[in-house]
């Protein structure tokens, strides 16, 4: 835990210094919402269509963060320095996934209000609790899968291509569950997210956390 | 707080009879290319091994194998009595690597970098301040690494390599980018009297031989000489770099 805490602290400090990742993610999301606002031939969105737009936008914004997750380690020798330390390799997984989760939360703090303002047919405040629950579960999926995929991609060539090519299919179950869970929440009369889809998301997160923990060591070793 | 370990066997748990580094018929490939082949050498605890050879001879690869960053493809490698790669986990934290790259995050300051590595290695933060003072970097320690000169970065990299008081130091051209004054400062940390078993590579054969207890000369990944420095004459050194 000490090692994971040290890596997380370092990552958050680097991001605060450089502002290379989170602003880019937020700007991308807001830009997409602006495009949809003018491109879709409807004044406002609700229900499943709104859920689809929000989910897809968050997905592609998350990919920006995923692609950059291990860049400093690759370019500045952080991998080697970490491998020289007498710590559990899974500390890197925990730290990076947590950092990505934090970046996604900050992204959503910007993206959800922008989405509400530009596209949503109703006020967001009464829905915040339900929406936050679904997005939290989705963020876990993005964080875990994203960390695994980023660790694979960063060590090869064409890493900016490999990341999305591998991550998008793996994230498909989470994306479907997210969109189906958020749809009723964003409907005109609003409803709680269906328990079935929340359960799918939670189970998907649990399985991927276990798989990630099992395989991550091998991704870092020669 | 961890104290600096003394030379060789004292404090390291290593028998004075067992070499700190033992390599037998080591081989390593990258794809079709053989980078190291039939490399064998033993380094007693507390001694210095100088690895000589032209660019591409396999020197850095050898250091990375000893650091457990690369796996040997053949042969036997043991560091501090632990066979690699099977027991690599037992060696990590007891080996310090100073490679071509400083392994410092450019957007963090020197102090922040060292504090990060101190947390990773479970070393007290006071050690960071001690090392910064030892290399006279305290005044510049809060500037981002990307703004520092190469010599200053090398000093910080030396601090990083010795932060956890390793028993074995792997030094890939350690004196590069250091002016004479900085080199003097670094002597107490990575010099011959620092107490650790050292493996040094250098493009300056004379200075390397002056520090060495054992010499390994590599030519195209294969050993062309293994033994004491006195056994390697000027002609042989010239031929090695021809």
Interface residues (C-beta under 8 A of the other chain):
Chain A: X2 X3 X5 X6 X7 X9 X10 X13 X14 X17 X18 X72 X76 X77 X78 X80 X81 X82 X83 X84 X85 X86 X87 X221 X222
Chain B: X67 X68 X69 X70 X71 X89 X92 X93 X94 X95 X96 X97 X99 X101 X102 X103 X104 X105 X106 X107 X108 X112 X116 X117 X119 X120 X121 X122 X144 X160
